[in-house]
Amino acid sequence: MLTCVMSSVRHFTPAKPLDRQIAITTPPRRDSLIMAERSMQNAKDATQAFGTKQQEPLASSKDDHSKPGITFAAQDTLPKLPIPDLEATMKRYLASLDPLQTAREHADSERAVNEFLQTTGPDLQAKLKAYSQGQGSYIEQFWYDSYLNYDNPVVLNLNPFFLLEDDPTPARNNQVTRAASLVISALSFVRAVRKEELPPDTLRGQPLCMYQYSRLFGTARIPTENGCQIGQDPGSKHVVVLCRGQFYWFDVLDDNSDLIMTERDVSVNLQVIVNDAEQTPIYEAAKGALGVLSTENRKIWSSLRDVLGKDEGSNNSDCLNIVDSALFILCLDYTEPINTPQLCENMLCGTSEIQKGVQVGTCTNRWYDKLQIIVCKNGSAGINFEHTGVDGHTVLRFASDLYTDTILRFARTINGQAPSLWASSSPDPSKRDPKSFGDVNTTPHKLEWDMGPELTTALRFAETRLADLIQQNEFQTLEFAAYGKTFMTSSGFSPDAFVQMAFQAAYYGLYGRME
């Protein structure tokens, strides 16, 4: 299992009710009369669940699933990652250096390896073997250390992205329709993971570890003075929507992780949010676009989070809790990228655009400490994700299933016999009695941040630094069709290693040296 906390998870203060509620001008939905405001106690329960216990970063073999569904059915049979033989590792190390070094450099490396094998190497190998006895994997802790102790901004440095294909039905490629469809598919994926209905990944017929999927949602990277931590609310049931730098939230799941909203319900909420966000002039909205602070150096961001939480008379701590504990962030951008490089830039770091001295680009409409689904005004969509707790293949599966499910669900509106991506016994929210939803609130709420002078100044500095960082990069895409993963693997190569060697060869061809 993948559990990703280096020390104790930060405990978040209980949320207080936020009294700003968006007025919905559309006719009330069937459940509007019985959906009460979230109570104080339920607000406490929702936010206290985020990081309330000490977790071990490598406790992959310690979570008890006494009655696993199909998702985790093979967990107990997975082999433990073996520690390679020290001498064999040193031989492979020298072999990998050989084509990159001169004869003199390689001789120096051989001497260093021999000295290592005769002095500290065996002792370190013995300590590693002893350490691994109590761990699910001997390497994961070091992986987390490398990510969570990274102090530079995560945007453009750590957070990867995926670009989704457009919806094949042109009429569905408007922002609200596309976003609502993706949200419902994402929630169906969440439900499948939590109910253990997600079919497991396999490689050459062998099952793979699936616990990363349980760490994909309701998680956040939390900066501290001594590195970052990963916290999670495993019972999270709300989403946060960012639109023009403004924050909104509403519940989407019940306590059983079943959906409580249809695609039309979500569309109504998103349209209400877009309409509300447009009421605030973009120059005014930019003054409170707090998401840009998540692009700062991690120690700076840690100190600013402390500033957000120090004023007991403000809503800032409550707002921060709601964002941290959300299932994921939905970013609704007002821009319409017209080509692939523009799309990739928008999904990776957002756009930088200064008007009248104010940053109005999409770079401030982000929260880089969480999983983000990004949808542009023209319906183009992508995913940007915090990389510490999940590998690329985990999010690739999520992105692939997300897109596939949107197509299959639309097909079922035409042909009710069209297949489903996940077999599920969960009830259709459109056919449920709203009383069965429990104490939830499907009405969108706006998060109001109290922007004191210190935060206002910090926000301006963060915008300036982010704009400079974006301007230092150029964005182009290469769609290579000559061959792909199948050719690489059939030739005995790892695709990652193959591409890295291509980079090295190109660099050597340009500069005559290896780096």
Residue, then its C-alpha position, 0 to 999 in steps of 0.5 A: m500500500l502507498t501511505c505517504v507521510m514522513s512524520s505526523v500528519r498535520h491536524f486541521t482545526p474544525a471548520k465553522p459554518l460558512d454563511r455566504q451561500i450563492a443565490i440560485t436563480t434557477p428553479p429549485r431542484r427536487d431535493s432543495l427543500i430538504m437539503a439543510e445547511r451543513s451543521m456545525q458538528n458535521a463540519k467538524d467531522a468533515t474537516q477533522a477527518f483530514g489527517t487525524k492520525q499518525q500514519e506510517p509512510l510505508a505501511s503498504s502491508k499493514d492496512d487491514h482489508s479483511k474482506p477485499g473486493i476485486t480492487f485489492a484482492a491480490q494485495d496479499t499475494l504481491p511479491k516484496l521488492p527484493i534488494p539487489d545484490l551489492e556486487a551485481t549493482m556495482k557492475r551494472y553501475l559501471a556498465s551504465l557509466d562506460p559509454l558516458q566516460t573517457a577511459r581515464e574517468h572510467a578507471d577512476s570510477e572503477r577504483a571508487v567502486n572497488e574501494f566502496l566494496q571493500t569499506t562502507g558498502p557491505d555495512l550499508q547493504a546490511k543496514l538496508k536489509a535490516y531496515s527493509q524487514g519492517q517495511g513494505s518496500y525498502i525504497e518508498q521512504f527514500w522516494y517520499d523524502s526526495y519529493l517532500n523535502y523538495d523546497n522549490p515551487v512544485v509548479l513546472n518542477l514536480n507536478p505533471f499533467f495529462l491532456l484529455e481528448d475533446d469529447p467526440t460529440p461537438a455539442r458537449n464541448n462547452q465548458v459547463t457540460r464537459a466539466a459536469s460530465l468529467v466530474i460525474s465520471a471522476l466521482s464514479f471512479v472514486r466510488a469504484v475505488r472506495k467500494e473496491e469495484l475497480p478492476p485491478d491493474t495487471l502487467r503481463g497478466q500479473p496483478l499490480c499493487m492498487y493502494q495508490y488509488s486510495r491515495l488519489f482523492g481527498t489528499a493534499r500536500i501540506p508545507t511545513e518548516n521541515g518539509c512537506q507532509i501528505g494528509q488525507d480525508p478518506g471520507s471526503k465527499h465534497v469538491v472545490v471549484l475554482c473559477r476566475g481565482q474564486f473558490y466554491w464548494f458543494d457536496v457530491l457524495d453521501d457517507n457511503s461514497d454513493l453519488i447524490m447528484t446527477e450530471r444535470d445537477v452538477s451542470v446547474n451548480l457549475q453554471v451558477i458558479v460561473n455566473d457568480a464568478e463573472q459578477t466580480p470584475i477580474y481585476e477585483a477577483a485577482k486581489g483574492a486569487l489565493g491559489v497562486l500562493s501554492t506556487e511559492n517556495r514551500k517554506i514561504w507557503s508554509s509561513l503563509r498558511d500559518v498567517l492564514g490560520k492565526d486570525e481566530g476571527s476570520n474564516n481563513s482556517d475553515c476555508l483552508n480546511i475545506v480546500d485541503s480535504a476536498l476530493f479534488i479541485l475543478c478549475l474552470d478557466y475562461t481562456e480558449p487555447i487554440n492549439t496543442p502547445q497552448l493547451c499543454e501550457n495551460m494544463l502544466c502551469g496556466t497562462s500569464e497575462i498582465q492587464k493594467g498591472v494585474q495578473v489575469g492569466t489562468c496561472t492564478n486559477r489553480w491549487y497545486d497541492k491537490l489533484q486538479i481537473i482543468v476545463c477551458k471555456n471551449g471544453s478542452a480539458g486536462i489533469n494536473f496532479e500532485h506527484t508524491g503519493v501517486d505514480g504516473h501510471t495510476v493517474l494515467r489509468f484515472a485519466s483513461d477511465l475518466y474519458t472512457d466513462t464520459i463516452l459510455r455514459f453519453a452512449r447509454t442516454i441513447n442506448g440503455q444497453a450500452p456497457s458500463l465501465w465499472a460494475s456497481s450496485s450503487p443506486d442511481p442518484s436520480k432515482r433515490d429518495p433525497k432523504s437517503f442522502g443524509d446531512v449533505n449540502t448540494t448548494p454551492h458555497k463561496l469561500e470568502w478569504d480575509m485578505g489582510p495586508e500581509l496576505t495581499t502583499a504576499l499574493r502580489f509577490a507570488e504572482t510576480r515570481l510565477a509570471d517570471l517562472i512561466q516566461q522562462n519557459e517555452f512550450q512546444t509539443l511533439e506528436f511522434a507517430a513512427y513508433g511507440k510503447t509497443f515497439m520499445t517493449s517488444s525490443g526489450f526496452s523500458p519506455d522511460a529509459f528509451v525516452q531518457m536515452a533519446f534526450q541524452a542522444a539529442y543533447y549530445g548531438l547539440y552540445g557534444r557532451m553528456e549531462 
